[in-house]
Amino acid sequence: MARGCVMMMKVIMIMAMAMAMNIAMCDPIAPCYFIFGDSLVDSGNNNRLTSLARADYFPYGIDFQFGPTGRFSNGKTTVDVITELLGFDDYITPYSQARGDDILRGVNYASAAAGIREETGRQLGARITFAGQVANHVNTVSQVVNILGDENEAANYLSKCIYSIGLGSNDYLNNYFMPVYYSTGNQYSPDSFANDLINRYTQQLRILYNNGARKFALIGIGAIGCSPNELAQNSRDGTTCDERINSANRIFNSKLVSLVDHFNQNTPDAKFTYINAYGIFQEMVANPARYGFRVTNAGCCGVGRNNGQITCLPGQAPCLNRDEFVFWDAFHPGEAANVVIGGRSFQRESASDAHPYDIQQLAML
């Protein structure tokens, strides 16, 4: 009997050790993930707003396990992919739904139509600007302090979290290159407009830093001039991208890289990195077959030329071969493209994907 008990105890100990190892293996490599952005990563914050920039209806989410959630995709967004790769067992909750201890995993503050400038996207209705998202995070930080019981404890915890910021697209799409509604295109040159955006961006980064953020992934703007909407409006052949827009986007991205370098040189207790979404996208378009894509210039769901003149309508039947389309609708990549972009943001395939770290490296620092 005694020997049997000893054997049983050994079995129990081995099982306990195996369970502990399994739990350890499943732990995220960062304790929390805070997300700031626009419709590319909005997961439902606009659902309760009076806005035209909403995606809480079918066929959005047709390939997502929870159906239409407010994600501007047929399935996962890039941050959903990154969340999985970081090791989280569930997606990061949008700010509009985040409650209690759930915020310790992180919060998604992103809002469709949001920009770095306050007026950006106003013609679409309500949205939460970059400054508004940062203000919401300051509120979250006060809650984290209350949960953990001490400011120093909270600061230590937040210093290990990943903060991803992806804004600026709407400042071009729904501001600078929309002269019917905005005068910025006449007031600023592409270079001076990018400087204005970077200055505003910097102010918000400093607020995040002052509230405990130490690991920043700044996501560059994609090639907006290659979206189905821009091709439908401005491309003679429906395939040639609008270089005027793409050139302005590259100017902004170049300044964002310089901002990363500036912060890395001047804030030694923090780490910043740039994710080259523009370059990753261009690689997919240049070599579509490598990723299983067949259509790079039209939305899977939409209306008009390139399926890009009007975005995906409620109840509209999308294409059946969704994984063969880079774009889901007039503006947004589909899940298949988001898997590529998110995957290469997390672990770069080439040196140009991220500077100076990919998100996996950032989390491990």
Wavefront OBJ file of the C-alpha trace (Angstrom):
o trace
v 0.000 0.000 0.000
v 2.821 2.370 0.953
v 4.624 1.720 -2.343
v 1.358 2.265 -4.208
v 0.863 5.591 -2.424
v 4.401 6.658 -3.304
v 3.830 5.785 -6.949
v 0.538 7.640 -6.940
v 2.206 10.697 -5.410
v 4.899 10.596 -8.100
v 2.259 10.404 -10.817
v 0.398 13.335 -9.290
v 3.634 15.356 -9.026
v 4.538 14.605 -12.647
v 1.052 15.602 -13.780
v 1.237 18.802 -11.741
v 4.649 19.651 -13.201
v 3.367 18.961 -16.722
v 0.363 21.191 -16.131
v 2.589 23.946 -14.755
v 4.907 23.675 -17.759
v 1.946 23.785 -20.120
v 0.558 26.890 -18.405
v 3.986 28.517 -18.547
v 4.300 27.670 -22.235
v 0.907 29.228 -22.897
v 1.590 32.457 -21.026
v 1.750 35.505 -23.323
v 5.237 36.866 -23.905
v 3.887 40.283 -22.857
v 1.363 40.646 -20.011
v -0.801 43.118 -21.915
v -1.326 44.678 -25.322
v -2.711 48.193 -25.815
v -3.903 49.101 -29.303
v -4.400 52.578 -30.785
v -5.580 53.051 -34.343
v -8.321 53.440 -36.921
v -10.617 51.143 -38.916
v -7.742 48.817 -39.798
v -7.763 47.595 -36.189
v -11.081 48.815 -34.703
v -12.773 45.844 -33.021
v -16.092 47.458 -32.110
v -15.538 50.866 -30.522
v -17.552 52.587 -33.261
v -20.560 50.281 -32.862
v -22.184 52.603 -30.354
v -21.307 55.842 -32.123
v -23.419 57.854 -34.544
v -21.124 57.257 -37.467
v -21.057 56.078 -41.056
v -17.759 54.360 -40.221
v -19.219 51.166 -38.782
v -18.879 47.513 -39.695
v -21.190 45.773 -37.223
v -23.236 44.115 -39.949
v -23.026 41.132 -42.282
v -21.028 40.342 -44.419
v -18.311 41.903 -42.237
v -17.101 39.109 -39.983
v -18.342 36.387 -42.326
v -15.177 34.362 -41.613
v -14.741 35.489 -37.992
v -15.750 33.117 -35.211
v -17.908 35.771 -33.528
v -19.493 37.112 -36.729
v -19.861 40.885 -37.288
v -18.158 42.574 -34.326
v -17.259 45.937 -35.814
v -14.046 44.684 -37.424
v -13.568 46.051 -40.952
v -12.631 42.663 -42.328
v -14.132 39.351 -43.315
v -12.154 37.886 -40.409
v -9.163 38.796 -38.280
v -7.403 42.145 -38.263
v -3.619 42.508 -38.049
v -3.777 43.097 -34.285
v -5.880 39.947 -33.848
v -3.071 38.028 -35.545
v -0.445 39.725 -33.368
v -2.542 39.021 -30.251
v -2.515 35.313 -31.101
v 1.229 35.320 -31.785
v 1.919 37.099 -28.487
v 0.264 34.093 -26.831
v -3.045 35.504 -25.607
v -5.889 33.005 -25.439
v -8.494 35.589 -26.478
v -8.614 38.819 -28.466
v -8.030 42.177 -26.794
v -11.297 43.750 -25.651
v -12.421 47.059 -27.198
v -12.496 50.005 -24.807
v -16.280 50.281 -25.124
v -16.615 46.800 -23.588
v -13.581 46.565 -21.279
v -14.503 46.041 -17.625
v -12.772 45.060 -14.380
v -9.637 42.930 -14.364
v -10.003 42.352 -18.125
v -8.095 45.599 -18.693
v -4.959 43.955 -17.270
v -4.728 41.998 -20.563
v -4.802 45.266 -22.490
v -7.421 47.342 -24.291
v -8.167 48.135 -27.933
v -8.922 51.877 -28.241
v -9.011 52.029 -32.054
v -11.807 53.911 -33.787
v -12.734 53.868 -37.475
v -12.239 57.229 -39.249
v -9.938 58.445 -36.450
v -6.934 60.544 -37.272
v -3.986 62.248 -35.673
v -5.646 65.607 -36.339
v -8.852 66.314 -34.441
v -10.967 67.232 -37.475
v -9.983 64.215 -39.568
v -12.945 62.036 -40.534
v -15.575 64.449 -39.222
v -17.690 64.103 -42.391
v -18.321 60.479 -41.398
v -19.689 61.362 -37.977
v -18.500 60.488 -34.485
v -15.101 58.878 -33.976
v -12.464 58.742 -31.255
v -9.394 60.708 -32.342
v -5.851 59.769 -31.394
v -5.960 62.285 -28.541
v -9.286 60.832 -27.421
v -7.886 57.299 -27.470
v -4.900 58.394 -25.385
v -7.236 60.126 -22.912
v -9.195 56.868 -22.635
v -5.948 55.052 -21.906
v -5.087 57.516 -19.118
v -8.425 56.544 -17.601
v -7.494 52.873 -17.974
v -4.168 53.458 -16.226
v -5.955 54.900 -13.188
v -8.042 51.722 -13.093
v -4.913 49.560 -13.337
v -3.450 51.442 -10.343
v -6.643 50.754 -8.373
v -6.603 47.046 -9.283
v -2.908 46.526 -8.491
v -3.124 48.823 -5.464
v 0.039 50.809 -5.991
v 1.399 53.259 -8.587
v 4.849 51.665 -8.599
v 3.355 48.209 -9.078
v 1.241 49.518 -11.945
v 4.227 51.269 -13.547
v 6.281 48.082 -13.378
v 3.424 46.081 -14.907
v 2.725 48.547 -17.727
v 6.413 48.802 -18.613
v 6.269 45.205 -19.887
v 3.220 45.754 -22.119
v 3.194 46.258 -25.886
v 1.695 49.508 -27.179
v 0.914 49.460 -30.901
v -0.052 52.700 -32.618
v -1.290 52.820 -36.210
v -2.755 56.175 -37.194
v -2.323 58.625 -40.044
v -4.139 56.906 -42.920
v -7.319 58.902 -42.394
v -5.367 62.141 -42.135
v -4.626 61.606 -45.829
v -7.690 59.673 -46.977
v -10.287 61.670 -45.007
v -8.540 65.013 -44.772
v -5.527 66.056 -46.872
v -6.736 64.471 -50.137
v -10.406 65.405 -49.630
v -10.578 69.066 -50.711
v -14.398 69.129 -50.737
v -14.380 68.915 -46.930
v -10.890 70.042 -45.862
v -8.526 72.887 -46.694
v -5.324 71.219 -45.471
v -4.348 70.208 -49.018
v -4.059 73.900 -49.890
v -2.566 75.001 -46.584
v 0.265 72.471 -46.386
v 2.807 70.913 -48.709
v 3.118 67.126 -48.311
v 6.276 67.671 -46.274
v 4.832 70.325 -43.957
v 1.632 68.308 -43.473
v 3.686 65.267 -42.456
v 5.631 67.478 -40.023
v 2.371 68.670 -38.488
v 1.147 65.095 -38.076
v 4.439 63.953 -36.535
v 4.424 66.859 -34.060
v 0.908 65.953 -32.915
v 1.834 62.265 -32.851
v 4.845 63.041 -30.662
v 2.695 64.860 -28.097
v 0.476 61.804 -27.671
v 3.458 59.449 -27.400
v 4.829 61.602 -24.585
v 1.518 61.323 -22.720
v 1.609 57.537 -23.111
v 5.217 57.485 -21.904
v 4.320 59.647 -18.886
v 1.604 57.123 -18.068
v 3.889 54.110 -18.009
v 4.256 52.977 -21.634
v 7.755 51.732 -22.425
v 7.439 49.403 -25.437
v 6.080 51.126 -28.537
v 5.407 49.659 -31.986
v 4.618 52.481 -34.414
v 2.839 51.150 -37.501
v 3.558 52.993 -40.739
v 0.877 53.984 -43.224
v 0.158 51.570 -46.061
v 0.059 52.447 -49.751
v -3.302 54.248 -49.684
v -2.973 55.155 -53.356
v -3.296 51.443 -54.195
v -6.606 50.885 -52.391
v -9.598 49.875 -54.559
v -11.264 53.183 -53.696
v -8.368 55.268 -54.975
v -7.940 53.024 -58.030
v -11.651 53.394 -58.814
v -11.439 57.182 -58.613
v -7.991 58.066 -59.901
v -6.532 55.218 -61.960
v -6.974 55.188 -65.735
v -6.473 51.461 -66.044
v -7.771 50.425 -62.611
v -4.398 48.965 -61.649
v -1.893 51.851 -61.578
v -1.647 53.290 -58.063
v -2.022 57.000 -57.317
v 1.601 58.017 -56.864
v 0.656 61.475 -55.585
v -0.936 59.859 -52.515
v 1.669 57.134 -52.078
v 4.476 59.703 -52.228
v 2.859 61.673 -49.387
v 2.466 58.450 -47.405
v 6.157 57.635 -47.818
v 7.112 61.109 -46.571
v 5.102 60.504 -43.398
v 6.601 57.046 -42.936
v 10.131 58.377 -43.337
v 9.503 60.927 -40.599
v 7.990 58.204 -38.399
v 11.231 56.200 -38.716
v 13.178 59.310 -37.666
v 10.832 59.731 -34.700
v 11.543 56.149 -33.613
v 15.279 56.820 -33.797
v 14.886 60.079 -31.861
v 12.988 58.439 -29.019
v 15.384 55.474 -28.862
v 18.311 57.875 -28.552
v 16.674 60.126 -25.953
v 14.548 57.825 -23.772
v 16.903 55.036 -22.708
v 14.324 53.388 -20.431
v 11.900 52.896 -23.371
v 12.052 51.005 -26.667
v 10.450 52.153 -29.911
v 10.168 50.361 -33.219
v 8.724 51.055 -36.668
v 6.643 48.482 -38.532
v 6.904 48.880 -42.304
v 3.302 48.129 -43.320
v 3.877 49.982 -46.612
v 6.764 47.722 -47.603
v 5.021 44.519 -46.525
v 1.944 45.492 -48.543
v 4.033 46.315 -51.616
v 5.709 42.922 -51.355
v 2.316 41.185 -51.367
v 1.176 43.145 -54.421
v 4.462 42.605 -56.281
v 4.478 38.846 -55.580
v 0.827 37.888 -55.036
v 1.171 34.232 -56.048
v 3.676 33.688 -53.250
v 0.899 34.373 -50.748
v -1.926 32.754 -52.671
v -3.428 36.018 -53.918
v -4.946 36.409 -57.358
v -6.645 39.852 -57.123
v -4.692 42.834 -55.784
v -6.634 45.813 -57.155
v -10.290 45.171 -56.235
v -12.334 44.552 -53.129
v -13.937 41.185 -52.479
v -17.070 43.073 -51.407
v -18.135 46.447 -52.757
v -19.877 48.320 -55.537
v -18.699 49.883 -58.795
v -15.318 49.998 -60.461
v -12.769 47.808 -58.650
v -15.558 47.132 -56.111
v -14.215 50.339 -54.652
v -16.630 53.164 -55.418
v -18.974 52.189 -52.584
v -17.826 49.966 -49.738
v -19.453 46.682 -48.703
v -23.194 47.165 -48.157
v -25.315 45.497 -45.438
v -26.356 42.032 -46.544
v -24.318 42.142 -49.751
v -22.968 38.798 -50.952
v -19.147 38.956 -51.037
v -16.866 36.989 -53.346
v -16.506 33.303 -52.560
v -12.716 33.090 -53.039
v -11.943 35.577 -50.275
v -8.428 34.328 -49.545
v -7.420 35.177 -53.117
v -8.163 38.897 -52.624
v -5.707 41.243 -50.922
v -8.582 43.644 -50.195
v -11.819 42.784 -48.460
v -13.571 46.058 -49.324
v -12.816 49.463 -50.837
v -10.229 50.345 -48.185
v -9.349 47.406 -45.944
v -7.261 44.261 -46.417
v -8.964 40.912 -45.926
v -8.035 38.366 -43.294
v -5.581 36.582 -45.605
v -3.587 39.802 -46.099
v -3.865 40.684 -42.411
v -2.329 37.312 -41.522
v 0.689 38.189 -43.676
v 1.020 41.754 -42.362
v 0.458 40.750 -38.733
v 2.827 37.795 -39.013
v 5.649 39.834 -40.519
v 5.081 42.618 -37.984
v 5.476 40.081 -35.191
v 8.441 38.249 -36.720
v 10.052 39.966 -39.672
v 10.849 38.045 -42.817
v 13.296 40.662 -44.069
v 15.265 43.398 -42.358
v 13.047 46.083 -43.897
v 9.861 44.755 -42.219
v 10.676 46.398 -38.888
v 13.200 48.911 -37.521
v 15.020 48.223 -35.263
v 12.959 45.362 -33.762
v 10.000 43.250 -34.724
v 7.207 42.976 -32.150
v 8.415 39.612 -30.853
v 11.847 41.103 -30.146
v 10.235 44.181 -28.574
v 8.238 41.985 -26.212
v 11.343 40.039 -25.170
v 13.467 43.128 -24.404
l 1 2 3 4 5 6 7 8 9 10 11 12 13 14 15 16 17 18 19 20 21 22 23 24 25 26 27 28 29 30 31 32 33 34 35 36 37 38 39 40 41 42 43 44 45 46 47 48 49 50 51 52 53 54 55 56 57 58 59 60 61 62 63 64 65 66 67 68 69 70 71 72 73 74 75 76 77 78 79 80 81 82 83 84 85 86 87 88 89 90 91 92 93 94 95 96 97 98 99 100 101 102 103 104 105 106 107 108 109 110 111 112 113 114 115 116 117 118 119 120 121 122 123 124 125 126 127 128 129 130 131 132 133 134 135 136 137 138 139 140 141 142 143 144 145 146 147 148 149 150 151 152 153 154 155 156 157 158 159 160 161 162 163 164 165 166 167 168 169 170 171 172 173 174 175 176 177 178 179 180 181 182 183 184 185 186 187 188 189 190 191 192 193 194 195 196 197 198 199 200 201 202 203 204 205 206 207 208 209 210 211 212 213 214 215 216 217 218 219 220 221 222 223 224 225 226 227 228 229 230 231 232 233 234 235 236 237 238 239 240 241 242 243 244 245 246 247 248 249 250 251 252 253 254 255 256 257 258 259 260 261 262 263 264 265 266 267 268 269 270 271 272 273 274 275 276 277 278 279 280 281 282 283 284 285 286 287 288 289 290 291 292 293 294 295 296 297 298 299 300 301 302 303 304 305 306 307 308 309 310 311 312 313 314 315 316 317 318 319 320 321 322 323 324 325 326 327 328 329 330 331 332 333 334 335 336 337 338 339 340 341 342 343 344 345 346 347 348 349 350 351 352 353 354 355 356 357 358 359 360 361 362 363 364 365
